[in-house]
Amino acid sequence: MSVLAVGLSHRSSPVALLERVALDGRTRLEVMSEMAQAPSVNEVLMVSTCNRTEIYADVDKFHPAVAAITELLSWRTGVALSELSQHAYVHYEERAVQHLFSVTCGLDSMVVGEGQILGQVRNALKDAQAGGSLGRVLNDLGQRALRVGKRAHTETHLDHAGADMVGLGLAVAGTRLERARADNGPRAAAAPGAAAAPADCPVTGGTAGPAADVAAAVPEPQSLTGLRVLVLGAGSMSALAANTVARQGAGSVIVANRTFDRAARLAECLTEAYEPIRSRAIPVDDAPVVLPEVDLVISCTGAQGLVLTRDQVLGAVGADRRRPLVFLDLALPRDIDPAVRELPGVHLVDIEDLRQAAAEGADDTPGRAGAISVVRGIVDEEVAEYGAVRRAEQVAPTVVALRSKARTVVDTELQRLNGRLPDLDDKTRGEVTHAMRRVVDKLLHQPTVRVKELAARPDGGSYEAALRELFDLDPASPEAVTRAETVQPPAPLDRTGGLQENRP
């Protein structure tokens, strides 16, 4: 059993390609199930966010598993295998574990240190479990990754050192709106200060945690004060966006969602948490109707198609709109038609804009570099510990095979003894049997305990091999169920060839 990771992210792929490989929830479950049934693949976990699509798998053989996973992803997404190969990366064994831990800590996020990835990995585990593609290996790995992520945020201030995707998006959108409104006179009066969100609100949340810490660390842009905001969607990202704009002084928030009850609940939570704000819910189909009323539209619905097209926006705001309207599209695939940029007075901020903004401001926040270094140390420590545990687990069947062989030898000798001494009474026969088994157990105890300890070392496989060789154990018995065939990942190919194997 070996861990394999195949993925595309904002670091390796253009946003347009990430959009094409993004899968909706139901399709993800189907794809994970199909991949788990492929040759050499035992378990599958897919992490899908607005910045990445990554497949983690427990595999028996490297090359067949990579081929099966990439071919299925290509077939399901319609992206040519050659195009996937130019941008996909592959990690194997320890590097795959290290990559997942780094992702869960936020080290590989577009906005380094953002805390939302923890919830996204947790949801990925739930989806894989619900779809039946998650087994013990990836469940243990995923749970440990969550623990590593929590530890990174608890022991460092990485999430304090920078914004999350919502915070970054609002900062960029606010700047765009500020510039666009520069010639339109003074803005609306700032909304009065707002109270903290109640702890019992199930949508916005009110307890302290990574998301709250991140939001607290984001500068409060005055460009949001008094704005009229439309939020498309009522999921975790949309709820965080609504909560953030309300806290930063938005004058009103309209929530639109396909499930109206969720939109109504989010609007109710905003009203309870931020008393001066005016919040209401509408069906998502009514979103175009309220566009003339708002200054900022934030969208992250998870829909597979466009939520607002150019024609819908044009029909709602007209061709001569003077008051600027800014769209912040945090969705992948995108919710807002890129062609809205052509309309007068309309501005669009999307994932590509945020990637550029994050790159321009990377690692220049005070305290960020130190926090990143500490978190990387935590990841290295946890990877080493996970590897030691896995190696100790893998030697266990060899120990079982050794003890099984010893029992067979004892049983054979006891049968021979019974044939030679048929007149032994039951008490004596029992004492002899017990003594022989006890001698064997004592002889094997120290070597088996020691080999488990030695197996936890990076070179522990050699001790397991020595044990099999010394006692003439059948390699197929313990090894076939515990260890993948040792396959070295191929060297990186050029951009016109195959998949890249990224090295940390």
MIPANU-466930 format. One record per atom (N, C-alpha, C): z, y, x. Coordinates in steps of 0.02 Angstrom, whole numbers, plus 50000, padded with zeros to 5 digits. Layout:
BEGIN
ZYX/...
***
This chain:
BEGIN
500004994050042/500005000050000/500005006250044/499515010550034/499445016650073/499275022350027/499515028350043/499405034150001/498785037750025/498345039349977/497725042949990/497705049149947/497465054649975/497375060849936/496655063249945/496335064649890/495655067449889/495665073549844/495435079249869/495485085249827/495035090849846/495035095849802/494695102249814/495185107649795/495215113049833/495675118449818/495345125149835/495715130449822/495465137149838/495345138049912/495635133849953/495525134350025/494865131050047/494615126350008/494025122650029/493415123849986/493505126649926/492955126849878/492895133749846/492295135749827/492215141849788/492495140849718/492695146249686/492985145849620/492505142649570/491865144049578/491365141149532/491385133449534/491485130549592/491525123249598/492185120749569/492735124149583/493375122249555/493345122149479/492985126949451/492915127349379/492535121349352/492045118949388/491645113349365/492015106649369/492475106049417/492845099649423/493485099649383/493665105349353/494275105549312/494185101349249/494675097249233/494645092849175/495185094549125/495035093749061/495545094949011/496035089049010/496575089848973/497115084848975/496895077848957/496525077148902/496315070448880/495855067248930/495375071248956/494905068549004/495265066449069/495765070349089/496155068549149/496465061749141/496755060449083/497075053849072/496555048249077/495965049449048/495445044349051/495205043149123/495115048649160/494885048049229/495395044449272/496035046249265/496555042849304/496575035349289/496495033649225/496495026549206/495905022949237/495315026149236/494715023049264/494785022149340/495055027249373/495145026749445/495645021349463/496175020649424/496695015649439/496425008549431/495875007749395/495575001149385/495034999649437/494895004549479/494365003649529/494594998949585/494134995749619/494324991349675/494714995049728/495234991749754/495664994349807/496125000049785/496115001949722/496545007249697/497065004249649/497705005749662/498245002949621/498545007949573/498655014049596/498965019249555/498605025849567/498625030349518/498295036849524/498715042349493/498745047949527/499085054049503/498615059849516/498485063949464/498035069649472/498415076149461/498385080649510/498695087249505/498135092249494/498135095549436/497595100149418/497895106849399/497715112049436/497945118849422/497345123549426/497475130049419/496925134849423/496685135549495/497035132449543/496845133049613/496625126549645/496695120949609/496565114549642/496465108949591/496085103949612/496055097449579/496145092349634/496695088549632/496855083749684/497035077049654/496775071749684/496925064949662/497325061549717/497915059149699/498335055149744/498305047949719/498225043349766/498155036349746/498525031749794/498785026449766/499065020949807/498495015849814/498285014649875/497685010649886/497805004849934/497364999849931/497394994249977/496934995350037/496364998550025/495874999750079/495615006850074/495535010050131/495355017150133/494645018350107/494145015550138/493455017150123/493255015550051/493395009450026/493215008049956/493565012649907/494185014449922/494565018849876/494265025849875/494105028549933/493795035249935/493135035249898/492745030149908/492095029749874/492185029349799/492645025149776/492745024349704/492985030849672/493465034249704/493745040349676/493235045849673/492865046949727/492385052449729/491795051049682/491585044849677/491025043249632/491225044249560/491835042249541/492065043249473/492145050649457/492415054449505/492495061649494/491805064949486/491325062949526/490655065649521/490345064049453/490415057749432/490115055649369/490435059249310/491095059949311/491455062949256/491365070549251/491255073849308/491195081149308/490475083549309/490015079149327/489325081149332/489155084749396/489615084949443/489495088049508/489215082749556/488665084349587/488345079549632/488825077349687/488785070949705/489225068349757/489125072049823/488515073949837/488385077649900/488735084349900/488765087649841/489105094149837/489855093249843/490125088149811/490835086749817/491015085449890/490585081649924/490725079849994/490765085850040/490395091150023/490395097050066/491055100850062/491415100150008/492015104249998/492665100249990/492615093749977/493215089749966/493555088250033/494195087150031/494575085150090/494935078650075/495085074950127/495415068350121/496015068250167/496575066050141/497175064850182/497385057650171/497655054550222/497825047450218/498515046250249/498885041650217/499545039750240/500005045850249/500265046850309/500765052150319/500485059050303/499845060150319/499545066650305/499495067950230/499375062750191/499355063450119/500035065250091/500555062050117/501235063650096/501415070850115/501255072750176/501395079550198/501035084650156/500415083150137/500035087950097/500355088850028/500545083349995/500855083949929/501515087749934/501915086449985/502545090049992/502415097550003/501915099150044/501745106250057/501505109649993/501085106049955/500835108849892/501415110249845/501875105549838/502435106249791/502905111849812/502945113249876/503365118749900/503035125549891/502385125649876/502025131849868/501705134349932/501735130249986/501445132350050/500685132650047/500385128750003/499655128450000/499385132449940/499825136049906/499615139949847/499235146149868/498845148749821/498485154949834/498985160549848/499525160649809/500085165249822/500635160949852/500725161349917/501185156849952/501895157649925/502195151949909/502885151949886/502975152249811/502425152749773/502505153149700/502845146849674/503265147749623/503675142249599/503365138349542/502805140549513/502515137149456/502245130249474/502075129149537/501785122749557/502285117049546/502925118449549/503425113149536/503335110349465/503275114749417/503175112549348/502505109049339/502005111249375/501345108149369/501335101049398/501685099949453/501735093249481/502155088849434/502685091649406/503095087749359/502675085649298/502265090249273/501835088549216/501315083349235/501065083749296/500585078849320/500885071849320/501505071249341/501855064849340/501935062249269/502105066649223/502185064649153/501515062249125/500975065849141/500315063849116/500115057049143/500215055949207/500025049549238/500435043849209/501065045249196/501495040149165/501255038549095/501105043849057/500865042848988/500205039048987/499775040349037/499125037049039/499135030049069/499705028049096/499765021349124/499495020549194/499335026049229/499065025449297/499595026349351/500215027749330/500755028949378/501185022749387/501295020849449/501725015249464/502305017349508/502645012449537/503245013849575/503105018149636/502555016749671/502415020249734/502325027749722/501865029549678/501725036649667/502275040049627/502625036349585/503185039349550/503735041249599/503895036749646/504395038249697/504165044049740/503525044049759/503255049449800/503285056149763/503075056049700/503085062249660/503785064949649/504255060549634/504945062749624/505225065649688/505065062549745/505305065349808/504965072049822/504335072749804/503995079149813/504335084649773/504535083149712/504905088049671/505565089849704/505885084849732/506525086249766/506415090749827/505875089449864/505715093549922/505575100749900/505185101449846/505025108149822/505645111949800/506095108549765/506715111849744/507135113749804/507155109349853/507545110749913/507265116849949/506595117249953/506285122949988/506465129549954/506465129649888/506615135849852/507365137349852/507775132049857/508495133149857/508745135449925/508475132549978/508735133850045/508395139750080/507845142150052/507505147850082/507355153050028/507095158650050/506885163850003/506135164550004/505785158850010/505065159050011/504795162049946/505085160149889/504845162849826/505045170149817/505555172549854/505735179649850/505265183949891/504915180849938/504515184749984/503835186649957/503625183949902/502975185649874/502945184449800/502405186749769/502325186049698/502065179149679/502055177849614/501715171949590/501025174049566/500645169349538/499975170949516/499975176449462/500455175949417/500485181049364/500655187849393/501145188049438/501335194349468/500775197549508/500425193249547/499855195849585/499305198349539/499165194349486/498645196349440/498805202849405/499425203749384/499615209949351/499585215849398/499755214649462/499725220149510/498995222449520/498535217549526/497835219249535/497555222449472/497705219449413/497455222249350/497745229149338/498385230049354/498685236649346/498365241949389/498185239949450/497845244749495/497165246549467/496795241549442/496135242949413/496205247749353/496695246349312/496785250549252/497005257549271/497435258049321/497675264549345/497085268849369/496645265849407/496065269549432/495605271549375/495505266949328/495045268349273/495305273849227/495965274349223/496265279249177/496415285849212/496255286349275/496455292249313/496205298749282/495625298549252/495325304549224/495435305249149/495845300949121/495925300949048/496575304149025/496905308049067/497515311449047/498125307249057/498715310049041/499355306449051/499395300349007/499735295449034/499805289148996/500375289748945/500425284648905/500945284448855/501625284348887/502115286548851/502795286848877/503045279848894/503455279448945/503715272948965/504175270148913/504145263748904/504595260448857/505295260348886/505815260748843/506495260548868/506635253848902/507155253748943/507335247648978/507465241948931/507355235948955/507415230048913/507945225448940/508245221648895/508765216848914/508445210548941/508845206548975/508595200249002/508435195448945/507985190848958/507795185948907/508395181448892/508495179648828/509055175348810/508975168448839/509535165348858/509515158848890/509265153448845/509325154448777/509135149148732/508405149648709/508035154248738/507335154948718/506925149448751/506625144848713/506285139148744/505605140848773/505345146748758/504675148448781/504695152948842/505025158648835/505045163248892/505565161148943/506095157948920/506625155948966/507065161748984/507715160448995/508155165849013/508625164149069/508595157949092/509055155849146/508755157649213/509195158449262/508955160049329/508605153949358/508115155149398/507735149549427/507175152249469/506755147849495/506205150049538/505755155149505/505565154049441/505115158749409/505435165549401/506085165549383/506435171849375/506505175349442/506645171549495/506705174449562/506055177549584/505505173949570/504855176549590/504715183049553/504845183049487/504715189049448/505135194849472/505755193349491/506195198749514/505955201649580/505605197549619/505375199949684/504725203849680/504375203549623/503745207049616/503875214349603/503545218849639/503635226049626/503465227649554/503825232349526/503715234349457/503165239549454/502535237749440/502005242749439/502065247249378/502095253749390/502165258449335/501555258549290/500995255649315/500385255649276/500445251449212/500965247349205/501055243349145/501475246849092/501785252249110/502235255649064/501855258249003/502085256348944/501795258648881/501135255448862/500885250648901/500245247648886/500275243148824/499715242648791/499635238048735/499275231848763/499595226048756/499365219948790/499215214448740/498665211048751/498485205048714/498535199048761/498925193948742/498995187848782/498655182148745/498165179148776/497815173448747/498115166948774/498415163048730/498755156848750/499505157548743/499835151848736/500565151948729/500885146548772/500525144248823/500805139348869/501265142648920/501445138848971/501935141349019/501685147449057/501045147349078/500775153049115/500725159149070/500485158349009/500435163948962/501125166648944/501605162148935/502285164348919/502585168348976/502455166149038/502705169849096/502375176749099/501725177049085/501365183449085/501645188049032/501745185448971/502005189648917/502705192148933/503115187748961/503795189648979/503785195149033/503325194349081/503295199149137/503065206049114/502535206349073/502305212949050/502815216249005/503175212248966/503695215148924/504255218048966/504455214349018/504985216749061/504775222949099/504135223549114/503885229149152/503695235149108/503885234849044/503835240849003/503245241448958/502885235948945/502315236348899/502545238848831/502125242848799/502315245648734/502275240548678/501775236048680/501705230948628/501355224848659/501505219048630/501195212848653/500965208948592/500315207248590/500045202948538/499905196148570/500125190748538/500025184048564/499545180448518/498995177848547/498495174048510/498465166948537/498475162148492/498465155148513/498155150848459/497855145248479/497555140748429/498085137748384/498665136248412/499225134048371/499645140148355/499585142548294/499895148948277/500655148748284/500965143048268/501695142748271/501955144148342/501595141748393/501815142948462/501745150348479/501205153448455/501125160648466/501675164548432/501845162448371/502375165948334/503045165248369/503175159348396/503815158248430/503855162548493/503305162848531/503305167048591/503405174348573/503065176748521/503145183748500/503865185048478/504155180248444/504855181048421/505335181448481/505215177248531/505635177448591/505575184148627/504975186848630/504885193348662/505265198848624/505235198548559/505575203648519/506335203148528/506585196848532/507305195948541/507525198248611/507115196748661/507315198248730/507215205548748/506705208648720/506525215448739/506495219648675/507075221748653/507155224648586/506665230348571/506525234948617/506075240448598/505345238348589/505155232448616/504455230648616/504225228448547/503605229748532/503305227548469/502875221448483/503055215748457/502705209448470/502495206248404/501915203248404/501685199548345/501195194148367/501085189448323/500645183748337/500035183948291/499465181648317/498855181148278/498505174648295/498075172048251/497655166248270/497175168248325/496995163648368/496565165348424/495885167748402/495655165448344/494995167648319/494995175048301/495585178048291/495625185148275/495675189548336/495645186548396/495715190448457/495205196048462/494565194848447/494085200348453/494265206348408/494575204948353/494735210148304/495225215248333/495695212848376/496215217348401/496035220448469/495445218648496/495265221548561/495265229148561/495025232548508/495045239848510/495745242748515/496255238648500/496945241148498/497295240548566/497005236948614/497385235148674/497075238248736/497485238348790/497255240848855/497155235148905/497535229748895/497535224248943/497515217648906/497075213048926/497035206348897/497175201348952/497675197148942/497855191948990/497695185248959/497315181148993/497095174848962/497215168949009/497515163648981/497605157349016/497715151948964/497175149748931/497245145348873/497165137948889/496825136248944/496685129148957/496085126648918/495725131048884/495125128948847/494575127048895/494125122748873/493575120548916/492975125148912/492935129348860/492395134048853/492655141148853/492205146048849/492405153048847/492785154648783/493315158448789/493695160648731/493415167148704/493195171548750/492885177848730/492225178648768/491675179448731/491025180448761/490865187848767/490345189348805/490125196248812/489955199348745/489605195748702/489405198448637/490005199748593/490505195348596/491105196548555/491465202848577/491515203748643/491855209748669/491455215948652/490795215648661/490375221348645/490415223148571/490415218148528/490465219348457/491125222448437/491655220848476/492315223248458/492445230348484/492235231848545/492415238248576/491835243248575/491225240748562/490655245348560/490375246748629/489805250148629/489455251448692/489655258148722/490075261948687/490255268648713/491005269548718/491355263948731/492085264248737/492275268548798/492715273148788/492935277548843/493595275248872/494055272948829/494695270648856/494585264048892/494805263348953/494675257048990/495035251048960/494715245448966/494995239048944/494935234149003/495495231249024/495515226749081/495675219649057/495275214949078/495405207849065/495675204649129/496235200949122/496515196949177/496435189649158/495955186249189/495805179349172/496125174749224/496665171349205/497025166849249/496835159549238/496335158349196/496155151549176/495635148449221/495655141849226/495135138049259/495045131549219/494475130549186/493885134949183/494055141649152/493635146549167/493765153449146/493745154149070/494145158749045/494165160248973/493705166048955/493605170649001/493245176848987/492555176549018/492055178348980/491365178449004/491305183549061/491075181349121/491005186049176/490535191849160/490105190949111/489625196249094/489965202249062/490595201849044/490935207749015/490975213349065/490895211649130/490905216949181/490335221949171/489815219849137/489235224249127/489375229549074/489905228649035/490035233248979/490395239549004/490215245348978/490545251548999/491285251548979/491695253649026/492415254149013/492785247549016/492435242049030/492745235349032/492785232949104/493365230449123/493475228049192/493755220949187/493555216649234/493785209749235/494085207949303/494685205049301/495015202349360/495075194849349/494775190849393/494795183649385/495085180249448/495055173649450/495345169849504/495045171749571/494395173049573/494075174949635/494345181549661/494455186349617/494745192749637/495455191749665/495835187249633/496515186049656/496525182449723/496045178049734/496005174749799/495875179849854/495435184449842/495305189649892/495915194049903/496245195849848/496845200049854/497395196449892/497485189949878/497995186149914/497835185549988/497185184550004/496985183950074/497095190450111/496965196050079/497055202450111/497785204150124/498225201550081/498935203250089/499345197450115/499025192250143/499385186250164/499845187650223/500445184950216/500935184650271/501155191550298/501055196850260/501275203350285/501895205850249/502175201750204/502785203650170/503385202150214/503865206850221/504445205550263/504805199150242/504965195050290/505335188850276/504895182850261/504245184050245/503815178450226/503705173550283/503535176150343/503385171650399/503985167250416/504585170150417/505175166250432/505305160850380/505215162650316/505325157850262/504815152250266/504195153850280/503675148750286/503835143850342/504075146350397/504255142050454/504815137250435/505315139750400/505875135550379/505645130150331/505225131950283/504985127150233/504555121850266/504145123750315/503755118850351/504205113850387/504755116250414/505235111850445/505545106950395/505685109450335/505955105150281/505445099750264/504805101750258/504275096950241/504225091550295/504225093550358/504175088650413/504765083750411/505355086450399/505955082250395/505905077150338/505685079550280/505645075150222/505085070050229/504535071950262/503995067150274/504245061550319/504615063350371/504875058250417/505355053550380/505785056350338/506265052150302/505905047650253/505405050350218/505025046250171/504675040550207/504385042050266/504045036850304/504525031350326/505125033350346/505625028350367/505805023750309/505895026650250/506075022650191/505505017850174/504885020450176/504315016150159/504245010350209/504335011850273/504275006550323/504815001250315/505425003550298/505964998750287/505814994450226/505514997450175/505344993650115/504794988450130/504334990350174/503774985950188/503964979750229/504514980250267/504724974350306/505124969550264/505364971850206/505794967650164/505464960950145/504824960850123/504524954350107/504474949650167/504404952350227/504394948050286/505074944750295/505604948650284/506284945950287/506374940550234/506114941850174/506164936950120/505794930550140/505204931350170/504824925450192/505204921450245/505544925050290/505944921650341/506514917750310/506874920850265/507434917350233/507194911550190/506614912450158/506334907050118/506154901050162/505884902450220/505704896950266/506334893450291/506854897450304/507484894550327/507784889950274/507744892250210/508004888050156/507614881550150/506954882050160/506544875950157/506734871050211/506854873650271/507064869350327/507734866050311/508214869950286/508874867150269/508804861850216/508404863250163/508334858450109/508014851950134/507534852550179/507204846650206/507694842350246/508104845750287/508594842150328/509134839050284/509334842350230/509834839450186/509574833250151/508934833450131/508634827550100/508614821650150/508444823150212/508424817950264/509124815050276/509614819550276/510304817250285/510524812850228/510344814750167/510524810650109/510214803650113/509614803250141/509304796650148/509644792450200/509894795550254/510224791850307/510944790050289/511274794450252/511974793350235/512074793350159/511804788450125/511834788350052/512544787250026/513004784950068/513674783350044/514164789250048/513914795050071/514364800850073/514614802650004/515274804149998/515534806249933/515304813349919/515344815349856/515084821949834/515444827649869/516094827049880/516464832449912/516214833549983/516134828150021/515904828750090/515184831350093/514774828650046/514084830850044/514044838350029/514474840849984/514484847949967/514704852250026/515214849650064/515454853350123/514904853850176/514554848450186/514014848450236/513464853350215/513274853050151/512754857550126/512964864850135/513564866450115/513814873250121/513834875550193/514054871150238/514104872850309/513424874350339/512934870150323/512264871250350/511964877850325/512054879250260/511784885550234/512144891550264/512784890950274/513174896450302/512974897850375/512844892550413/512634893450483/511964897050485/511494895050443/510824898250442/510884905550421/511294906950369/511374913850347/511674918250402/512154915550438/512464919450491/511984920650549/511584915550564/511094916350618/510564921650600/510374921850537/509844926450517/510094933450500/510734934150486/510994940550462/510854946250511/511064945550572/510984951050621/510244952650635/509814947550646/509104949250657/508774952750598/508934950550537/508604953650479/508864960750467/509504961850478/509774968650472/509464973150525/509414970550584/509154974450640/508414976050631/508034971150607/507314972350600/507184977550546/507614977950494/507544983150443/507674990050474/508174990350517/508324996750550/507754998850596/507504993950635/506964995550682/506324997250645/506214994050588/505594995250551/505545002450526/506115005850518/506115012750495/505835017550547/505785015250610/505525019550662/504765020250655/504485025450684/503755026250680/503355020250705/503625016650756/503275010750782/503565004350753/503875004850695/504234999150666/503804993150650/503154994350640/502714988850622/502694983450675/502794985250738/502764980250792/503344975250787/503914977550762/504484972950755/504354967950699/504054970350646/503884965850591/503384960650615/502894962850652/502384958250679/502704953050725/503174955350766/503514950750811/503914945550772/504234947650719/504614943050678/504164937650648/503594939650623/503124934850594/502874929950648/502744932750708/502474928550761/502994923550786/503604925950796/504134921650823/504304915850777/504294917150712/504504911950664/503904908750629/503294910350653/502694907250627/502654908050551/502764914150527/502734915550456/502004916550436/501854914950375/501174915750350/501044923250338/500604926350377/500484933550369/500264935350299/499894931050266/499644932650200/500204933250149/500744929650159/501274929550109/501624936250104/501934938850159/502274945250152/501804951150154/501264950750194/500874956750208/500404958550152/500134953650117/499634955150067/499904959450011/500554958949999/500854962849944/501214968949968/501234970250032/501634975850056/501254980950097/500704978750130/500384983350176/499634983550163/499354989750162/498634990350157/498324988450224/497714986250221/497354984850283/497354991150325/497504990350389/497534996150434/496834998650447/496685004450417/496015007350424/496095014450449/495775016050503/495795022850528/495315027150488/495535032850461/495075037250425/494505039350470/493915040150441/493335041850482/493395048850510/493045050050564/493035056750593/492695061450544/492885067950546/492575072750500/491815072950510/491465073150453/490745073750456/490545080950449/489925082350466/489705089250460/489615091050386/489475097450373/489465099950304/488885096950264/488425093850296/487875090850260/487995083350249/488555080850276/488675073650271/489205072050220/489755069050243/490245066450197/490855070750192/491395067550169/492015071050156/492355073250220/492735078750214/493125081050271/493805077750269/494065075850325/494765073750328/495135079450360/495495083450319/495855089150345/496465086850384/496585090150439/497165088450480/497655094150478/498305092650469/498805097850465/498885101450532/
***
